[in-house]
Amino acid sequence: MTKYVLLYQGGTMPQSPEEGEKTMAAWMAWFGKAGSAVLDMGNAFGPVAALGASLPDSGVNGYTTVEAADVDSVKGLLGDHPHLAAGGRIEIHETTAM
């Protein structure tokens, strides 16, 4: 099995506490459905700071780490992901053992 980091970009924020509760319930339902494939539920990111080359901000606003047989299996997990439903984008990064 291979580990993958999912990077969340864009999407819309809940506009009310009630909408926030629905959004959180959708995320928790997705985590429940993904089950043991989820290694780290992850976190949202706050303000960004950077060093090095001058590049555009990444626009990444959170992550999750999963484990799957291959990238197509990861894509299968993401079909009804709440971040996609909110208009966001999810990048799938395969990790490499060092």
C-alpha positions in Angstrom: 0.0 0.0 0.0 1.1 3.5 -0.8 0.6 6.7 1.2 -0.9 9.8 -0.5 -1.2 13.3 0.7 -4.4 15.1 -0.4 -4.0 18.8 -0.7 -7.2 20.9 -0.6 -7.4 24.1 -2.6 -10.3 26.6 -3.1 -13.8 25.8 -2.2 -16.4 27.9 -0.4 -16.7 28.5 3.3 -19.9 28.0 5.2 -22.0 31.1 5.5 -23.7 30.4 8.8 -23.2 28.2 11.8 -25.9 25.9 10.6 -24.2 25.5 7.2 -20.9 24.9 9.1 -22.5 22.1 11.0 -23.8 20.5 7.8 -20.3 20.9 6.2 -18.6 19.3 9.2 -21.2 16.4 9.2 -20.4 15.8 5.5 -16.7 15.7 6.2 -17.1 13.3 9.1 -19.4 11.1 6.9 -16.7 11.0 4.2 -14.0 10.1 6.8 -16.3 7.3 8.0 -16.9 6.0 4.5 -13.1 6.1 3.7 -12.5 4.2 6.9 -9.0 2.7 7.5 -7.7 4.3 4.3 -7.5 7.6 6.2 -4.1 7.6 8.1 -4.4 11.3 9.2 -7.6 13.3 9.0 -5.3 16.3 8.6 -5.9 20.0 9.4 -6.9 23.2 7.7 -4.1 25.7 7.1 -3.9 29.2 8.4 -1.9 32.1 6.9 1.0 31.2 4.7 4.7 32.3 4.9 7.4 31.2 2.5 11.1 31.3 1.9 13.1 30.8 -1.3 12.2 31.5 -4.9 9.4 34.0 -5.6 6.4 31.9 -6.7 2.7 32.4 -6.5 1.0 31.4 -3.3 0.0 27.7 -3.5 -3.6 28.4 -2.4 -3.5 25.1 -0.4 -5.9 25.3 2.6 -5.6 21.9 4.2 -4.6 18.3 3.8 -5.4 14.6 4.6 -3.2 11.6 4.4 -4.6 8.3 3.0 -3.2 4.9 2.1 -4.3 3.0 -1.0 -3.2 0.5 -3.6 -2.8 3.1 -6.3 -3.9 6.6 -7.4 -7.0 5.2 -9.1 -8.1 3.8 -5.7 -7.6 7.2 -4.1 -9.6 8.8 -6.9 -12.4 6.3 -6.1 -12.4 7.5 -2.5 -12.8 11.1 -3.6 -15.9 10.7 -5.8 -18.3 12.3 -3.3 -15.8 14.3 -1.2 -17.4 17.3 0.4 -14.5 19.6 -0.7 -15.3 18.9 -4.3 -19.0 19.5 -3.6 -18.0 22.9 -2.3 -16.3 23.8 -5.6 -12.8 23.0 -4.4 -9.9 21.1 -5.9 -8.0 18.1 -4.4 -4.4 17.4 -5.5 -3.2 13.8 -4.9 0.5 13.5 -4.1 2.0 10.0 -3.8 4.7 9.9 -1.1 8.1 8.4 -1.7 10.0 6.6 1.0 13.4 8.2 1.7 
